Amino acid sequence: MATFPAPAAPLLSAHRLAFSRNDEPVFGPLDFSLGSGETVLVEGDNGSGKTTLLRVLAGMLPPGEGEIRFSGRAASRDSRNGRILWLGHRPGMNESLSARENLGFLTGLYGTRTGVTPVSAMERVGIAGWIDEPLRTLSAGQKKRVGLARLLLLPGEVWLLDEPYANLDRHGIELVNALIAEHCVRGGAALVTSHGAVRFADPRARHIHLVA
């Protein structure tokens, strides 16, 4: 099994990180770190800033205040590119293309995890039979599984997972927990948001609670 080398510094850390919208605080200031093999669960009601926090960490939004560091260095677009992987409510892929086409395009940009192919990733998430179907023809749950296949395929150390259990049945929820556990065993790390914390299986995970 391919593993990530354990870094001397946390994979991802934040110091006095805050974000405001129209001069209204959304979250923060926050201090936390995410090390190799760790999972952090971000909890909070709607409007507490869970998705916004992940978007800031992914570089999709600029922080209002504070600092983000990746592997001990100030986070930049280049330092996060391909190494921090985002899974949100939408698959983040071209829905006119098939999973095979989308995954092939992404591997051309970022490379692949050793020993993983688009087919094997789709097999792992249980929908290899739909690999050549346009994403727009798939159900919400199937699209979520294509997103999970993308996480397995690309060589990113940090997974930012925004409500990864949405649109999944019990077996899908168990799959997400298994994939997170396998990723952490390899030396990766995950930051997960969820309304249903009871779905999250790892009792060792640290928690961040955001208040609206």
C-alpha positions in Angstrom: 0.0 0.0 0.0 1.4 3.4 -1.0 1.9 5.8 1.9 2.7 9.4 2.3 5.9 10.3 4.2 5.2 11.7 7.6 6.0 15.5 7.6 7.8 17.2 10.5 5.1 19.9 10.6 1.3 19.4 10.5 -0.1 18.9 7.0 -2.5 21.8 7.5 -2.7 24.4 10.3 -4.5 27.6 10.9 -3.7 30.4 13.3 -6.4 33.0 14.3 -8.2 32.2 11.1 -11.4 34.2 10.5 -13.8 35.1 7.8 -16.5 37.8 7.5 -19.1 38.5 4.9 -20.4 42.1 4.4 -18.6 43.0 7.7 -20.5 40.2 9.5 -18.3 37.5 11.1 -19.0 34.0 9.7 -16.4 32.1 11.8 -13.3 32.6 13.8 -10.8 33.3 15.0 -9.8 29.6 14.9 -6.6 27.9 15.8 -6.2 24.2 14.8 -3.9 21.8 13.1 -4.3 18.6 11.1 -1.5 16.1 11.2 -0.6 13.0 9.2 -3.1 10.2 10.1 -5.6 12.5 11.8 -9.3 13.3 11.2 -11.0 16.5 12.4 -14.8 16.7 12.5 -16.3 20.2 12.0 -19.7 20.5 13.6 -22.3 23.3 13.7 -25.7 24.3 12.7 -26.7 25.7 9.3 -25.1 29.2 8.9 -22.2 28.5 11.3 -19.6 28.6 8.6 -18.7 25.0 8.1 -18.6 25.1 4.3 -17.1 28.5 4.2 -14.2 27.3 6.5 -13.5 24.4 4.1 -13.6 26.8 1.1 -11.1 29.1 2.8 -8.8 26.2 3.6 -9.0 24.9 0.0 -8.1 28.4 -1.4 -11.5 29.0 -2.9 -12.1 32.0 -0.7 -9.4 34.4 0.8 -9.2 34.4 4.6 -10.4 37.6 6.2 -7.8 37.3 9.0 -5.2 34.9 10.2 -2.8 32.4 8.5 -3.0 29.0 6.9 0.1 26.9 6.6 0.5 23.7 4.6 3.4 21.4 5.6 4.8 24.2 7.7 4.8 26.8 5.0 2.4 29.6 4.2 -0.3 28.1 2.0 -0.4 29.3 -1.6 -2.3 28.1 -4.6 0.8 26.2 -5.8 1.4 24.5 -2.5 -2.2 23.3 -2.3 -2.7 22.5 -5.9 -3.4 18.7 -6.2 -2.4 18.1 -2.6 -5.6 19.3 -1.0 -8.7 17.6 -2.4 -12.2 19.0 -2.0 -15.5 17.0 -2.0 -18.5 19.2 -1.8 -22.3 18.9 -2.5 -21.6 18.9 -6.2 -19.2 16.5 -8.0 -17.0 19.4 -9.3 -16.7 17.7 -12.7 -18.1 18.2 -16.1 -21.6 16.5 -16.1 -21.7 16.2 -19.9 -18.7 13.9 -19.7 -18.4 10.4 -18.3 -16.7 9.4 -15.1 -13.9 7.9 -17.1 -13.4 11.1 -19.1 -13.5 13.3 -16.1 -11.1 11.2 -14.0 -8.8 10.8 -17.0 -8.7 14.6 -17.4 -7.9 15.1 -13.7 -5.1 12.6 -13.6 -3.6 14.4 -16.6 -3.4 17.5 -14.4 -2.5 16.0 -11.0 -1.2 12.5 -11.6 -2.5 9.3 -9.9 -2.0 7.6 -6.6 0.3 4.6 -7.0 -1.5 1.4 -8.0 -4.9 3.1 -8.6 -6.7 3.6 -11.9 -10.0 5.1 -12.8 -11.5 1.7 -13.2 -10.2 0.4 -9.8 -11.3 3.6 -8.1 -14.8 3.2 -9.5 -14.8 -0.5 -8.5 -13.9 0.5 -5.0 -16.8 2.8 -4.6 -19.2 0.3 -6.2 -20.2 1.9 -9.5 -17.8 0.7 -12.1 -20.7 -0.2 -14.3 -21.5 3.5 -14.8 -17.9 4.6 -15.7 -18.9 5.5 -19.3 -22.2 7.1 -18.6 -22.5 10.9 -18.6 -22.5 12.3 -15.1 -25.8 14.1 -15.7 -27.6 10.7 -16.1 -26.4 9.5 -12.6 -28.4 9.8 -9.4 -27.2 12.2 -6.6 -25.8 9.2 -4.7 -23.9 7.9 -7.8 -22.4 11.3 -8.4 -21.2 11.4 -4.8 -19.5 8.0 -5.4 -17.8 9.4 -8.5 -16.5 12.2 -6.2 -15.2 9.6 -3.8 -13.5 7.7 -6.7 -11.7 11.0 -7.5 -10.4 11.2 -3.9 -9.0 7.7 -4.2 -7.4 8.3 -7.6 -5.6 11.6 -7.1 -2.5 11.8 -4.8 -3.7 14.4 -2.4 -2.7 14.2 1.3 -5.5 16.4 2.8 -9.2 15.6 2.1 -11.7 18.4 2.8 -15.0 16.7 2.9 -18.2 18.9 3.1 -21.1 16.7 4.2 -19.8 13.6 2.5 -22.6 11.5 3.8 -25.3 13.4 2.0 -27.3 11.5 -0.6 -25.8 8.2 0.6 -27.6 5.1 2.1 -26.2 3.2 5.0 -23.8 1.2 2.9 -22.5 4.5 1.3 -22.0 6.0 4.8 -20.0 2.9 5.8 -18.0 3.3 2.6 -17.1 6.9 3.4 -15.9 6.0 6.9 -13.8 3.1 5.5 -12.2 5.3 2.8 -11.4 8.0 5.4 -9.8 5.4 7.7 -7.7 3.9 4.8 -6.6 7.4 3.8 -5.4 8.1 7.3 -3.6 4.8 7.6 -1.6 5.8 4.5 -0.6 9.0 6.3 -3.2 11.3 4.8 -5.6 13.4 6.8 -9.2 14.6 6.6 -11.3 17.5 7.7 -15.0 16.5 7.6 -18.2 18.5 8.1 -21.4 16.8 9.0 -24.8 17.5 10.6 -25.0 13.9 11.6 -21.9 13.4 13.7 -23.3 10.0 14.8 -22.5 8.8 11.3 -18.9 9.4 11.8 -17.2 6.3 13.0 -13.7 7.3 14.3 -13.9 7.9 18.1 -10.4 9.3 18.1 -11.3 12.2 15.8 -10.9 15.7 17.2 -13.8 18.1 16.9 -14.2 21.8 16.0 -17.6 23.2 16.9 -18.7 26.4 15.1 -21.5 28.5 16.5 -23.8 30.5 14.2 
